[in-house]
Amino acid sequence: MGAKIRLGILGGGGDSLIGVLHRIASAMYDKYQVVGGVFNPIWEENIGFAEKIGLPTNRIYKDFDTLIAEELKLPVSERMQVVSILTPNFLHFPMAKKLLENGFNVICEKPMTTTFEEAKILHATLKMAKTVFAVTYTYTGYPMVRQMRELVKEGALGKIQKVDAQYYQGWINPIIHDREKRSTTWRLNPEKSGISCCIGDIGTHAFDMLEYVSGLKIEAVLADLNYLYEDNKMDIDGTVMLRCSHNVKGLICASQIATGEENSFIVKIYGERAGLKWEQENPNFLYLMEDGKPMRVLKPGHTYNSDLSLDGTKLPPGHPEGIFDSMGNIYKGVAKAINKEPYDHGEYPTIIDGVRGMNFIEKAVESHRKGNVWVNIEEVE
Ligand SMILES: NC(=O)c1ccc[n+]([C@@H]2O[C@H](COP(=O)([O-])OP(=O)(O)OC[C@H]3O[C@@H](n4cnc5c(N)ncnc54)[C@H](O)[C@@H]3O)[C@@H](O)[C@H]2O)c1
């Protein structure tokens, strides 16, 4: 193996939810080394966090403009090769665009931008930059999600008849009923979050996941969203009917007011011959269901799994693979792309997935606002 890929991080400071997941995932296969970044817009917290996690502070910058300017002064052999963007949503677009324009590879949290228009601009910028761009739809990295994709691809289910994803959380319940709290969280502020909270945050995971495992394209949506309070501008719950390619119909149910739910993301694909079901809270079990037969439970690490699934499994069967492993697999795929090694298209979500995700969010909100009508998802090339 050659030298490690030099990784910079924007956001993901000690106060964040997602930072630790990316740092550990990047280290998992010994492919990356974090060399610097901007963890927090407040300097003392930024530098303090870098010191706390034992990073040299010479490449901790005060903001992302300074990061780019200073990194460009370094020889290519020392410069950051890829930068992960883990900030609130509204910063993804300006950060990613400028990074691409200056030749960096980018790993970006979802939702990729705050509007579909921004997503299309980013796509055009990437075509010019010709670097690697990944969007971290984390759950696609799980070994049994990869196995689900491969089983569907090889025809184990027969013709697909129905796709269904339910993503239920309850975390916003204590916030939404408190006027002060619901007016101060960034996730309910359209300027920081974009036009949608629930569909933008978790509905977009469900959309990407259904396309990832089924191989279908979602072509049109009809949404009914829930805001609960007049002064709340952001959906916190929604049901979206789907029309997919090959005349397949489906459903996405997403909620952040499913009181008591934690991270209940359940994905189901039903074909003529069999069905598959996967649950994020028990990610090592993939249920294979057939008419008249006992349900079978497929698990990671066994040789009956596909190469794509086994490539994302580090230990023998019986050692649970969790969300850190899932994100680690995405970082591994991105490393292959950066190092120009062969890789499978299922190894990491690309900018196309990011653009389609933004299109889904906008079309779901449009459908709701127009009185729950069918709205088409645009093709992305
Ligand atoms: N892939 C997933 O499953 C998943 C899960 C959770 C969050 N996310 C996404 O990750 C992103 C961050 O979410 P979070 O929950 O960690 O948010 P958070 O509010 O917990 O953390 C945001 C971090 O960004 C930092 N930050 C803010 N402004 C900055 C700036 N100008 N420069 C540098 N750093 C800055 C903050 O200091 C903080 O450390 C969001 O886009 C969210 O949708 C993805």
The ligand as an SDF file (V2000), in Angstrom:
LIG
                    3D

 44 48  0  0  0  0  0  0  0  0999 V2000
  -25.0760   10.4910    6.8340 N   0  0  0  0  0  0  0  0  0  0  0  0
  -25.8290   10.5040    7.9160 C   0  0  0  0  0  0  0  0  0  0  0  0
  -26.4440    9.5060    8.2620 O   0  0  0  0  0  0  0  0  0  0  0  0
  -25.9330   11.7760    8.7190 C   0  0  0  0  0  0  0  0  0  0  0  0
  -26.2840   11.7280   10.0830 C   0  0  0  0  0  0  0  0  0  0  0  0
  -26.3150   12.9430   10.7940 C   0  0  0  0  0  0  0  0  0  0  0  0
  -26.0130   14.1400   10.1690 C   0  0  0  0  0  0  0  0  0  0  0  0
  -25.7120   14.1420    8.8280 N   0  0  0  0  0  0  0  0  0  0  0  0
  -25.4170   15.3870    8.1140 C   0  0  0  0  0  0  0  0  0  0  0  0
  -24.1750   15.8960    8.6010 O   0  0  0  0  0  0  0  0  0  0  0  0
  -24.2070   17.3280    8.5920 C   0  0  0  0  0  0  0  0  0  0  0  0
  -23.8640   17.8140    9.9990 C   0  0  0  0  0  0  0  0  0  0  0  0
  -24.8380   17.2990   10.8850 O   0  0  0  0  0  0  0  0  0  0  0  0
  -24.5850   17.2150   12.4640 P   0  0  0  0  0  0  0  0  0  0  0  0
  -25.7880   16.5780   13.0330 O   0  0  0  0  0  0  0  0  0  0  0  0
  -23.2380   16.6450   12.7440 O   0  0  0  0  0  0  0  0  0  0  0  0
  -24.6030   18.7720   12.8090 O   0  0  0  0  0  0  0  0  0  0  0  0
  -24.1350   19.4570   14.1550 P   0  0  0  0  0  0  0  0  0  0  0  0
  -24.9020   20.7190   14.2620 O   0  0  0  0  0  0  0  0  0  0  0  0
  -24.1660   18.4630   15.2680 O   0  0  0  0  0  0  0  0  0  0  0  0
  -22.5650   19.7690   13.8690 O   0  0  0  0  0  0  0  0  0  0  0  0
  -22.1660   20.6940   12.8830 C   0  0  0  0  0  0  0  0  0  0  0  0
  -20.6720   20.9630   13.0330 C   0  0  0  0  0  0  0  0  0  0  0  0
  -20.2760   21.9040   12.0270 O   0  0  0  0  0  0  0  0  0  0  0  0
  -19.4790   22.9160   12.6440 C   0  0  0  0  0  0  0  0  0  0  0  0
  -19.5790   24.1430   11.8510 N   0  0  0  0  0  0  0  0  0  0  0  0
  -20.6240   24.9950   11.7550 C   0  0  0  0  0  0  0  0  0  0  0  0
  -20.3080   26.0310   10.9420 N   0  0  0  0  0  0  0  0  0  0  0  0
  -19.0430   25.8000   10.5030 C   0  0  0  0  0  0  0  0  0  0  0  0
  -18.1580   26.5080    9.6540 C   0  0  0  0  0  0  0  0  0  0  0  0
  -18.5110   27.6770    9.0840 N   0  0  0  0  0  0  0  0  0  0  0  0
  -16.9250   25.9900    9.4260 N   0  0  0  0  0  0  0  0  0  0  0  0
  -16.5470   24.8360   10.0290 C   0  0  0  0  0  0  0  0  0  0  0  0
  -17.3470   24.1220   10.8540 N   0  0  0  0  0  0  0  0  0  0  0  0
  -18.5730   24.6160   11.0960 C   0  0  0  0  0  0  0  0  0  0  0  0
  -20.0570   23.0520   14.0520 C   0  0  0  0  0  0  0  0  0  0  0  0
  -19.1350   23.6590   14.9210 O   0  0  0  0  0  0  0  0  0  0  0  0
  -20.2890   21.5700   14.3870 C   0  0  0  0  0  0  0  0  0  0  0  0
  -19.0750   20.9780   14.8340 O   0  0  0  0  0  0  0  0  0  0  0  0
  -25.6140   17.7290    8.1320 C   0  0  0  0  0  0  0  0  0  0  0  0
  -25.5700   18.0590    6.7810 O   0  0  0  0  0  0  0  0  0  0  0  0
  -26.4400   16.4780    8.3530 C   0  0  0  0  0  0  0  0  0  0  0  0
  -27.5360   16.3660    7.4570 O   0  0  0  0  0  0  0  0  0  0  0  0
  -25.6600   12.9820    8.1250 C   0  0  0  0  0  0  0  0  0  0  0  0
  1  2  1  0
  2  3  2  0
  2  4  1  0
  4  5  1  0
  4 44  2  0
  5  6  2  0
  6  7  1  0
  7  8  2  0
  8  9  1  0
  8 44  1  0
  9 10  1  0
  9 42  1  0
 10 11  1  0
 11 12  1  0
 11 40  1  0
 12 13  1  0
 13 14  1  0
 14 15  2  0
 14 16  1  0
 14 17  1  0
 17 18  1  0
 18 19  2  0
 18 20  1  0
 18 21  1  0
 21 22  1  0
 22 23  1  0
 23 24  1  0
 23 38  1  0
 24 25  1  0
 25 26  1  0
 25 36  1  0
 26 27  1  0
 26 35  1  0
 27 28  2  0
 28 29  1  0
 29 30  1  0
 29 35  2  0
 30 31  1  0
 30 32  2  0
 32 33  1  0
 33 34  2  0
 34 35  1  0
 36 37  1  0
 36 38  1  0
 38 39  1  0
 40 41  1  0
 40 42  1  0
 42 43  1  0
M  CHG  2   8   1  16  -1
M  END
$$$$
